[in-house]
Amino acid sequence: MSSPVDVDTLIIGSGFAGLCAAIKLQEAGERDFVVIEKGSTVGGTWRDNTYPGAACDVPSQLYSFSFAPNPDWSMSFSPQPEILAYLERVARDSGTLDRFVFDTTVENARWDGGQDRWLVSTSGATYAARVVISGAGGLSAPKLPAIDGIEDFAGEIFHSARWDHDVDLAGKRVAVIGTGASSIQIVPAIQPTVGHLDVYQRTAPWVIPRNDRRYPAFERAALRHVPGLQDLYRTAIYWGREGYVPAFTRAPKLATPAKQMALANIRKGISDPALRAKVTPDFQIGCKRILISNTYYPALAADNTDLVTDPIARITPSGIVTSDGTERAIDVLIVATGFHTTELPITEHLVGRSGTTLADRWEETGMSAYKGTAVADFPNLFFIVGPNTGLGHSSMVFMIESQVTYIVDAIRSMRRNGYSSVEVREDVERAWSASLQQRMKRTVWSTGGCASWYLDKHGNNTTLWPRSTFSFRGALARFDAGSYRVAATTPSHATPSSTDREESLA
Ligand code: NAP
């Protein structure tokens, strides 16, 4: 076996998270890194989700990197192709792409305590990395429903995140299972094309209007040329969104105006009282992700659409049978049932200091990480978009940038202080998680009367951040070595970064 490629930092994934880490490491003078990416291009979830109607439900002025503003967004909520093109451009302009290794999967990463290195085997080379950053994302592994007979379906079948563009839906009998964020974009996009559409709803979501608009040319020109204007947009959107936090975390009654908007959205889009009743949720707004659409309800009300609320009993080679015994024949089955979120798949491949995979560790305890970033027993491993960093109201890019600031500071601090390893103290990690779970008790996600993918099998919310995003940023502003067990550098690994070298020559 050839010897591993020595690298200082190995980043897994090249979506917003991995790309941000690469750019910020480079800016900090850390040039010895690789980015391992299973796909053929950057983009992560925005590369994989190409379904018709895919768009972001956070305004792009905020859902973009603070250090790479884009005055050319065509809409206030950008469609997927524009977001992907943005990420590709940012990657190109950053000058980091030569360190990206595409079409390569991380198969196993094992901590070698003797060397204070991660031994990372991939479908290509094997790497010995001082630090591993996982930007593998929370929405990367499609979740197929465990429905009897699904593997016997003889027509076309695909998941929303793996859209098969070779399948022509025109005139076909199509079923969509699921009514989450992906489905409510897909349904109105395909309803005018298909012959007949069955939408299988297990739980009705709350859907408020989507106040989207096209940016006229003069506004885009102003955003490009007027100094500070784009920052102003971003700041206004940020604080507008931040204003929703108390409604989720402390006082769900504050969400009453949103509930009124959602009910008005139903009345506007649907005239049939029976259908209105079927789509009206029976839990508190905010308990599950609040969705935004002006076109979903009209698509459900269209003549060629049926909303099916009887539970699915089984799938046959030619259709779907519901619990009342009705079989509905279909040609194409679209599975919009979400992702594996509370058991991040990458954790099956990460083996820590004591020889246990992170998946096994979390199987017992549920997901937890100090500041959503570091886990005891897994030295020199940092997560981006780790446990309890998700948001329902604002931009994940803000959270990603906060975590990357912390991680880059950790790496620089390791170098400056000669640490060969940093491992968060177990008591610190436990206290962090206990305090988050304590806060969770008051949130609408726990009290709102719904079951959601935010909660794990222990009933703990291990996915969302239950405070303001600026408090998250504050907590991650600087690497706090005091919360970690640190080990001193062995001389062979005490390599200065390029910047440190430049500083020491100055
Ligand atoms: P999701 O929100 O998890 O929704 C999955 C849907 O499938 C739910 O309606 C769920 O019903 C249903 N379902 C799951 N298993 C089922 C089964 N066995 N039988 C019947 N129905 C079943 O997944 P998603 O829509 O793909 O969205 C996931 C996340 O991706 C979102 O929350 C969001 O964070 C992100 N996203 C964002 C955007 C955007 O920015 N525009 C777009 C798409 C996705 P229950 O509610 O009863 O569980």
Boltz pocket constraint, residues with backbone or C-beta under 6 A from the ligand:
constraints:
  - pocket:
      binder: B
      contacts: [[A, 55], [A, 56], [A, 57], [A, 58], [A, 139], [A, 145], [A, 146], [A, 147], [A, 160], [A, 177], [A, 178], [A, 179], [A, 180], [A, 181], [A, 182], [A, 183], [A, 200], [A, 201], [A, 202], [A, 203], [A, 289], [A, 312], [A, 336], [A, 337], [A, 338], [A, 339], [A, 391], [A, 451], [A, 452], [A, 453]]
      max_distance: 6.0
